[in-house]
Amino acid sequence: MTVSMTAGRWATPRAGTVWRARHTAGESTILPDGCMDLIWTGRRVLVAGPDTGPYRYRADSAESMVGLRLPPGMAPNVLGHPAERLRDRRVDLADLWSDTEAQRWCTRLSEADDPAAVLDEIAHTMVWDPPAWLAPATALLAAGVRVEECADRLGMTVRTFHRHSSRFYGYGPKTLQRILRMRAALGDLTVGRDLTAAAYRHGYADQPHMHREFVELTGRGPSAYLRTIDLRSVNQASGQ
């Protein structure tokens, strides 16, 4: 599909959050966060779709990447494709845009002193403006408001809200809410908050409920996941 580009109108200078990663050879795990990413690998632009569970990435050799993480629901405005088509996938930009357009950006990126700025430029090239309901819907879901109440506040039926959510988030609103809750709870746990306290604070029925949610979304329970973070920190500190 060839996408016709038009200048977009963004309210903030940066379309998303820039990240940089150095992958050693082997497998790494990326957790769902409700976002989608534009990733420059040094050779091509990858689009990371919205994940519904842990994504296993395998590098055959050491590699460096630069990425732009777009907030929930924003990537379809950049790509011109519904997010649901990219759910749990990593695709080349050339599979979404024309080869000519994708190659033009790859050339720009390979020549750039700051690839992140070029990724941000891609993200500012929008096909359509984000719908007015998107930001408030994300905020309501992040706050734990029930899906039915969210739809009512947004002036939609629940069915319409689900349809729009699939198009922009890549899945239904409840899935996004579960992912955002897991990430918020994980943030508390990594700074030392007690498991029971974190479960209560983020609206889980109890600690076993939080455990089940973590297993489904991260591949392991919260205690086990925290141990992998601690081990990784020790390994990095010792130069392993």
Secondary structure, 3 states (H helix, E strand, C coil): CCCCCEECCCCCCCCCEEEEEEECCEEEEECCCCCEEEEECCCCEEEECCCCCCEEEEECCCEEEEEEEECCCCHHHHHCCCHHHHCCCEEEHHHCCCHHHHHHHHHHHHHCCCHHHHHHHHHCEECCCCCCCHHHHHHHHHCCCCHHHHHHHCCCCHHHHHHHHHHHCCCCHHHHHHHHHHHHHHHHHHCCCCHHHHHHHCCCCCHHHHHHHHHHHHCCCHHHHHHHHHHHHHHHHCCC
